[in-house]
Amino acid sequence: MNVLILAGKFGFGHMSAAYSIKDKIIKEGNCDVEVIDLIEYLFPKLNKIIYCLFDFLVGKCSHLYNFLNKYASKSTSAPLKKVNVKKIERLIKEKNIDLIISVLPICSQYISAFKKTTGSKIIMYTVITDVDVHREWLNSGTSKYFVSSNETKEFLMYNGINNKDICVSGIPVKSEFCDKSSLGKTEVLIMGGGLGLIPGISNSLDVLEKYDNIHVNVILGYNKKLYNKLYMKYKNINIIGFTDKVYEYMNKATLIVTKAGGITMSEAIRSETPILCLKPFLAQEVGNALYIERKGIGKVLWKNKKYIHSDIIEMVEAKEKINVMKNNMRNVKLEFENVSYTGELL
């Protein structure tokens, strides 16, 4: 079986989910799997501009991003010009694709529009990578939905999706996010997403450096300016740029300080690492943050914080609360079904 996974670089979570799905399918055997950035494929000359604009809106104009996102969420279709129909058709034929898996709403919309335009019967699964979702994820061309939670499933059913077409799988993450280890020392992992956005990080690290019983790893993603500023500045704090081995740091962490991204939240749940969630600014992050509170798996900073060190220290010293959050994460994992993305088709 030939499987095509479609994603895009709107943030780093969607591509991460795509490659996690790829790894799982390959381990199941009997499949050739490829991940493609559909935006890059359809718009080879414009995709860099599209992604730069996205990064600018997220990093500098979150209110405008939320407005545009709210408008887009009301649509369940994508503009499909003839040239894009031909590109998608050529892609499917050249690679002899049997199954398409989409981890991005716009990808599901494009494939649904392609199927409607051409009458193609290609099977498409949609993997939803947030808890709080909008109708943009729902498309007539989707045969099956893999969702993050029972709440997400209820939303889909309320909007007319049949129960048998929904699988509560959790958000896909690398299998390595389950091997919990401990060094006996309190480990704090601070992550600012791909853009490395962490409020007042320098001042907070100056304070945390004084706590000999706390070791801190800070992952700054592609924020090279901040990395160069902080690297080698501290004795008891490890400054890290982009890494594809986040699991190595999370599996030994007592606490993760992070944005409310769907992928990072799911990684924390899988590794049973309680979350201190930075104030969410993006609409989908607000939904994820509410989920963190509802499930009792972390604490959310709903107000703007100039510095975050006091919240970190308060949480790591509240060992009983940390243990309760870990237990709640185990309960969340019990909701997830044993998933095979290709089992019914092989």
N, C-alpha and C positions, 0 to 999 in steps of 0.2 A: 504494500500500500504506500502511496506517495502522499505525504501530508505537507500542506503549506500553512505556515503560521504568519499571520499579518499583524504588524504592529506599527509604531511610529515613535519618534523621539520627543513627544510632548511630555517633558520630564523624563526621568530615567526608569520609572517603575514599569511601564508597559513593555519595554524591551527586556527587562529583567524577567517579567512574568513569561514572556514568549520563550526565552531560552530555558526557563525552568520547566515549561511544558515540553519543550523539545527533548530535554534530558530524560524526562519521565517516559515519554513515548519510546525513545531509543532503548531504554532499559527493558521495556515490555517486549521489544523485538519485532522483526518482520516488517519494519517500516523505514522508509527513507523520509527524512524530515528536513525542511528548510525554513528558516526565518527570513522574512523580507520586510523592509520598511516600505510600506505601500505609498506613503507620501513621496519618498525619494524616487520610487519607481515610476509613479505617475507624473511627477513634476521635477524632472532632473535638473532644470535650470532655476527653479523657484524654491526648492525645498529648504535651502540654507536661509533664505530670506524669511520663509514661513516660520522656521524654528527660532531664528534670532528674534523675530517679533514676539513669538510666544514667550521666550525667556525674558524679554524686556517687560512685557505685560505682567508676568508673574513676579519678577523681581522688583519692579519700580511702580507699577500701576495695577495693583491687585483689585482695586475697586472697579476699574474699567474692565479687567479680565472677567470679574464676576458678573458684570452687566452683560458682556458679550456671551459668556457661558450660559447665563440664564436664557438669553434669546435663542441661542443655538439648541438648548435642551428641549425646546418646544418642537423641534423638527426631527423627523425620523427618516429623512431622505437626504441624499447628497446630490449635488449637481453632476450629472454624468454625461459629458459630451461624447460624441461619436469616437473621437480619438482615444478617450479613456476606455470605452467599451472594447475597442480593438486591442488596446494594450492588455487589459485584463484577460480577454479571450486568448491572446497570444501566450500570455504567461501560463494560463491553465493548460493549454494544449502542448506547449513546449516541454513542460515538466510533467505532463500526464497526471495531473492532480486528481486524487480521489476524494480528499477531504480538506476543507479550509477551516482553520481555527483563527478567529479574530479576537484580539485582546484590546481593541480600541473602537469606540462607537463609530467613528468616521469610516473605518475599514468595513465594519458590518453594513453600514449604509451603502457604501460603494458596491459591495458584492451583492447586496439585496437588489440594488438598482440594476446591476448587470444581469442578474437572474430574471428580473421582471422584463427587461428590454429584450433579452435574447431567448428567453424560455429555457435557459440552462437549468439542469436538475442537480448541479453540483451541491454536495452537502456542506453546510457551514454550521459550525458551532461558535457561539459567542461566550467568551469568558469575561465576566464582569469583575473589574479590579478595584471597586470601591463598595462600601456598605450602602451609602446614600446614593441612589441612582435616579436618573431622569428617563423620560421616554425616549431620549436619543439612543439608548441602548437597545430598544425594542424594535425589531425589524422582521418583516414577513419572511425574509430569506433565511432566517435562523431556524435550524432544526432542533437545536437543544441549547439550553443556557446552563452554564456553570457559574454559581453565584457564591458570594462570600459568607452569607449568613442566612438564618431563617427569616430575619426581617426583610432581607432583600428578596427572598423567595415569595414572601407574602405580598410585597409590592408588585412583583411580576404577575402573580395570580390575580390580584385586584385589577390589573390592567389586561386581563384576558388570556394570559399564557397558561396553558394546561399544566397541571401538577406533574404529569409524567414527563414533561419536556424540561424540567428544572432539576438540577442536581446541586445540593449544597456541598461544595467542594472546599470552601475556604479559598482565599486568594493564593494562586500558585507561587511557591517559593522554592529555592534550592533544597534538596533533601538534606543537605548538611545542617540546616537550621533545626536540629533536634538532638544534637549530641551535647547536652549540657555538661559543663565541667566547672571546676572551681579551684582557685589557687589558694583559698583560705583568706584572701585579702579582699576587701570591698573594691569591686571594679565598676567604674562608671563609664558608659559609652555615650559620647555626645556626637550627634550627627545633624548636619544642616541641610541634608538633601544634596542633589547634584550641584546646586549653586552655592552650597556652603553657607547658608544664611542662618546665623546664630546671634541673637541680640546680646550686646555687651560682653562678648565672649572673652576678650582680653582681661577685663577687670575681674570677671568671675574665675578665670583660671589662676589669676594672681592670688586669689583667696584660697582656692582649692589646693594649690601647691603647698600650702602650709599644713595640710592635713596628711600626716605620714601614713595613716591607716587607710587612706583612699588613693587608689591608682586610677588615673583618668586616661582614656583613649579618645581622641578627637578626630573624627573623619570629616574633612572639609571638601570632599568631592573635587570639582574643577575650579574652586576658588583659589587660584594660584597666588593672588595678591595677599590674602589672609594667611595662606600657608607659609609664604616667604617671611611674613611678619612674625609668625609664632614658632616656626621650626627652630629647634635647639634652644629655645628660650627657657624651658623648664626642665627640672631634674626628674620630677615625679609624674610628668604628663607627656604622653606620647602623641605627637602631632602627625597626622596621616593625610595624604592627599587622596586622589581617587584610588580605590581598591575594589577588586572583584571578590575579595575574601572577607566580606563583612561578617560572615558567619563565625570566623575565627575569634572576632572580638565580642560578638553578641552572645555566643555560647558560654562565655565565661563571665559575662556582665551581671552584676547585681541589679542594675538599673540602666535603662536607655533614655536619654534625653533627645527628643527628636520632633520633627514636624509630623502632622497627622496624615502622612501619605499612606495609601492603602497597602502597598507592598511592604513598607517598613513595619507597619502595624501587624501585618500577617507574619512577618519574620519574627517579630517579638513574641507573638502568640505561640508560634511553633517552638521557639526556644525557651518559652516560659520566662521571659524577661520583662518585668513590670516597666511601665512607660510613664515618663514625665513629659507630657505633651506641650510643646510650645504653642503660644496663642495661634489658632488657625485663622488664616486670612482668606484662603480660597474656599469657594462654596463646597466642593467635595470634601475638603479637609474638615469643615465644620461637622458634616455628617459622620465622618470617621471619629472625630473627637467625642461627639455625643455617644457613639457606640462604646468607646473606651470607658466613659463614665457609667453607662448603663450596665455594662458587663463587670464593672469593678476591677478592671485590669490595669488601671493607672490613674494618674491625676492630670487634669487639664488646667493650664494657666490661661484663663479666659481674659485676663487683663494684660495690657502691655507691661512688660517687665524690663526695666533698664538692665538689671542684672539677675542671674538665675542661680547663683551659688547657694543662697540661703534655702531655696526650695530643694536643691539637690541634697544638701546636708540633712535637711529635715526628713526627706524621704528615706535615705539610706540608714538613718539612725532609727527609723520606725520599723524595726525588723518584723514585728507581728503583722503590720499592714502589708509589708512586702510579701510575707508568706501567704496571706489571704489572697493577694493579687495573683500570685503564682498558682494557687489552687483554683482560682476563678478561670485562669487561662487553660488549665487542664479541662475544666468543665466546658469551655468554649470549644476546645478541640473535639469533644465528644459529639458535637453537632455535625462535624464534617463526615461526609460519606466517603467510602473507599472508592477512589476515582480511577477509571480507565478512560482516556479520551478516545481510544480507538477500539475498545473491546467488543462493542456491539457490531462493528463493521468488519472485523477480521474473520 
